[in-house]
Amino acid sequence: MACKKKEIKEETALVLRNDVYQSNPLISSRKVFGLLGMRIFLLGLMGVNPHFSEQDKYYDEDFPELLISTSKLTELFGNTKYLAELKPACKKLFDTIIELNRANGGVTLCHLFDKLEYEPNDGLHLQFSRYMRPYILDLFQSQGYTRINAKYLFKLSSPYAMRLLELLLQYQNIRLFKKLMEIKRRMTVEELRFALNVPAGTYKDRMDHFKKFVLDDPIKEINTRTPYIVRYETIKEGRRVVAFEFTMDTCNVPKDDEDDCNVKRGCDAIQTLCALGFTERIARAIFSKCLDEADCFSRINRAQAVLYRNKRPIKNKLGFLRKAIEEDWQVVRERTRSSEDSSTSTRTRTEARTDDSMTPIGEIVRSMTFLPMESANPNKPQPINVDGKQIPRGLAEIFMKYIRKGEMLDSVKESLQVYDTTIEKFMDACEKNGL
C-alpha cells in the first residue's frame, strides 16, 4: 500500500501545471473563499487538463482525483503554518457554494468538490464536483475562458487581491489591450461587491474605507508582488461613487508567462530588436506600435537606413532607433534631376521608402556593422566568434532558427557575408557555443 501511495504522489506531482484555466462565468462568479480556500481551489485547477476544443486529443474525460503531497503543499504555500489550518479550511470549503449570475437574471448555485480530504502524513486529496464540468473541464462549451499563471496568485496573501487579478486578466485577450500591453475594465460598486464577496452592508456608508481595504491595499500587494501594475479611477454620479475603471499594465510580464498566441506573435521581430541592443521590455513596447511583424521589420529597415545616412554624430543610437521605428521615419535621399532639365537642376531631398525587396535580416546585419551592440543589460550573452568575427548571440539564434527550418537561406547567406563566413562555419561555431 505504501508503494502505491508513493506512485500516486509521483503521478500527481507531474500533472500540477503552472497555468490554470477557468470559464469566464466562473471568473465573474461570487467565490466565498478565504485565502487558504482560494489556494486549495487553485491546486485543484492545476491538476486538471481541460478540454479546449472538439479537436483536442489529450484532456481529462472526467475530473481526476488528485493527491498533493504535504511537501508540495509546503512548497506552494510557502509556510508550514498553513498546514495546521488545512483541516478546518477543507471543511469550510467543502460546504462552499459557487454563485453564478445568469444573463437572464437567474442564478446558478454549485458545490465545488465531491471530495476533500487532508492527511498530515499523506497530503491533500481533492476532486471537483461533476457540476463544475462546464466551468473548469469542458471549456470548449463555455462562454470563453481565462488563462492565469498560478504562481502570481500564490504570491498574494489577500483574497481581494487574488480576485481582482483574476477579474482583470479575464480581459487580457482583447486584441486592443494586447497591442497596448494594458488591460482596462470598468466595474460598478455592486459588481465588485458581488465578485469580491464583500459582505452586504460592509463599508456601505464609508467609501473611503471601501477603497482602502477592498481596493488600495490589495492593489498595492499586486503591484509589489507581481509584474502587473494596477491603478484605478472613480466614476461618480453627482457626489456618489458608482463605479471604478481599472487599468493594469502588462509590460513587465515575462514572455514565457504570456498567452501562447501572444508569445508567438511578433517573436522574430522582438528577437531582432533585442539583438540590436534593446531590452525585451522595450522591444515589446516598440513592437506594439507596429501593425504586425512584417510592418515591424520594414520599420527597422527604414530606421537603420535613416541612421546610416545621418551625417551628424549620434550619442544615443538606441534612443534614435527607437524613435525612428515607433514614428516610422522615412529614408531621406538626395536626387538630381535629369540632364535634360539641367537648367533647373537643383539637389532636392525627398522622402521615399527603402527597397522592400531587400530582406529584413540582410538590411539589419549590414547596418549592424556600424551600430555598436550596446545594451542596458550588463549580463548580455556573449557573441558568437566565427573566424575572429563577433556575431551578436541574439542574431545568431535567429539565423539558426531559419537554417533549421530551411527558410530564408539565401538571406542568411547574404547576411553572413558581412562577417566573411559561410553557413557551414557559422553552424559549427554555434554548435560549439550550445546554439
HUPEDA-V469057 format. One record per backbone hydrogen bond with DSSP energy under -0.5 kcal/mol. NH is the residue of the N-H (numbers start at 1). CO is the residue of the C=O. If there is no record, write none. Layout:
BEGIN
nh->(NH	NH)
co->(CO	CO)
END
This chain:
BEGIN
nh->(5	6	7	8	9	10	11	12	13	14	14	15	16	17	17	20	22	23	24	27	28	29	30	31	31	32	33	38	39	40	41	42	43	44	45	46	47	47	48	50	51	52	56	59	60	66	66	68	69	70	73	74	75	76	77	78	82	83	84	84	85	86	89	90	91	92	93	94	95	96	98	99	100	100	101	102	105	108	110	112	114	115	117	119	122	123	124	125	125	126	127	129	132	133	135	136	137	137	138	139	140	141	142	144	146	148	150	150	152	153	154	155	156	159	162	163	164	165	166	167	168	169	170	171	172	174	178	179	180	181	182	183	185	187	189	192	193	194	195	196	197	197	198	199	202	204	206	209	210	211	212	213	214	215	215	216	217	219	220	221	222	223	224	225	226	229	231	233	235	236	237	238	239	240	242	242	243	244	245	246	246	247	248	249	250	251	253	257	258	263	264	265	267	270	271	272	273	274	275	276	277	278	283	284	285	286	287	288	289	290	296	297	298	299	300	301	302	303	304	305	306	307	308	309	310	310	315	317	320	321	322	323	324	325	326	327	328	329	331	333	333	335	337	341	342	344	345	348	348	350	350	352	358	363	364	365	366	367	368	369	369	370	371	372	374	376	378	380	384	386	386	387	389	391	391	392	396	397	398	399	400	401	402	403	404	405	406	406	407	412	413	414	415	416	417	418	419	420	421	426	427	428	429	430	431	432	433	434	435)
co->(1	2	3	4	5	6	7	8	9	10	11	11	12	15	46	148	146	135	144	23	24	26	99	29	195	30	31	34	35	36	37	38	39	40	41	42	43	44	45	48	137	50	53	57	49	64	126	124	67	122	69	70	71	72	73	74	79	80	80	81	82	83	85	86	87	88	89	90	91	93	110	30	98	108	99	106	102	100	98	96	127	127	125	123	119	119	68	117	123	66	115	112	129	130	132	132	132	133	133	137	51	138	139	142	22	20	18	148	149	149	150	151	153	157	158	159	160	161	162	163	164	165	166	168	169	171	174	175	176	177	177	248	246	244	242	188	189	190	191	192	193	194	193	197	199	201	203	206	206	207	208	209	210	210	211	211	212	215	216	217	218	219	220	221	222	249	247	245	243	234	240	236	237	237	235	240	235	187	233	185	244	231	183	229	181	181	250	254	255	259	260	261	264	266	267	268	269	270	271	272	274	273	279	280	281	282	283	284	286	287	292	293	294	295	296	297	298	299	300	301	302	303	304	305	306	307	313	315	316	317	318	319	320	321	322	323	325	324	352	331	350	348	346	338	339	341	342	335	346	333	348	331	355	359	360	361	362	363	364	365	366	367	367	370	372	277	376	377	391	384	389	385	386	384	389	390	392	393	394	395	396	397	398	399	400	401	402	403	402	408	409	410	411	412	413	415	416	417	416	422	423	424	425	426	427	428	429	431	430)
END
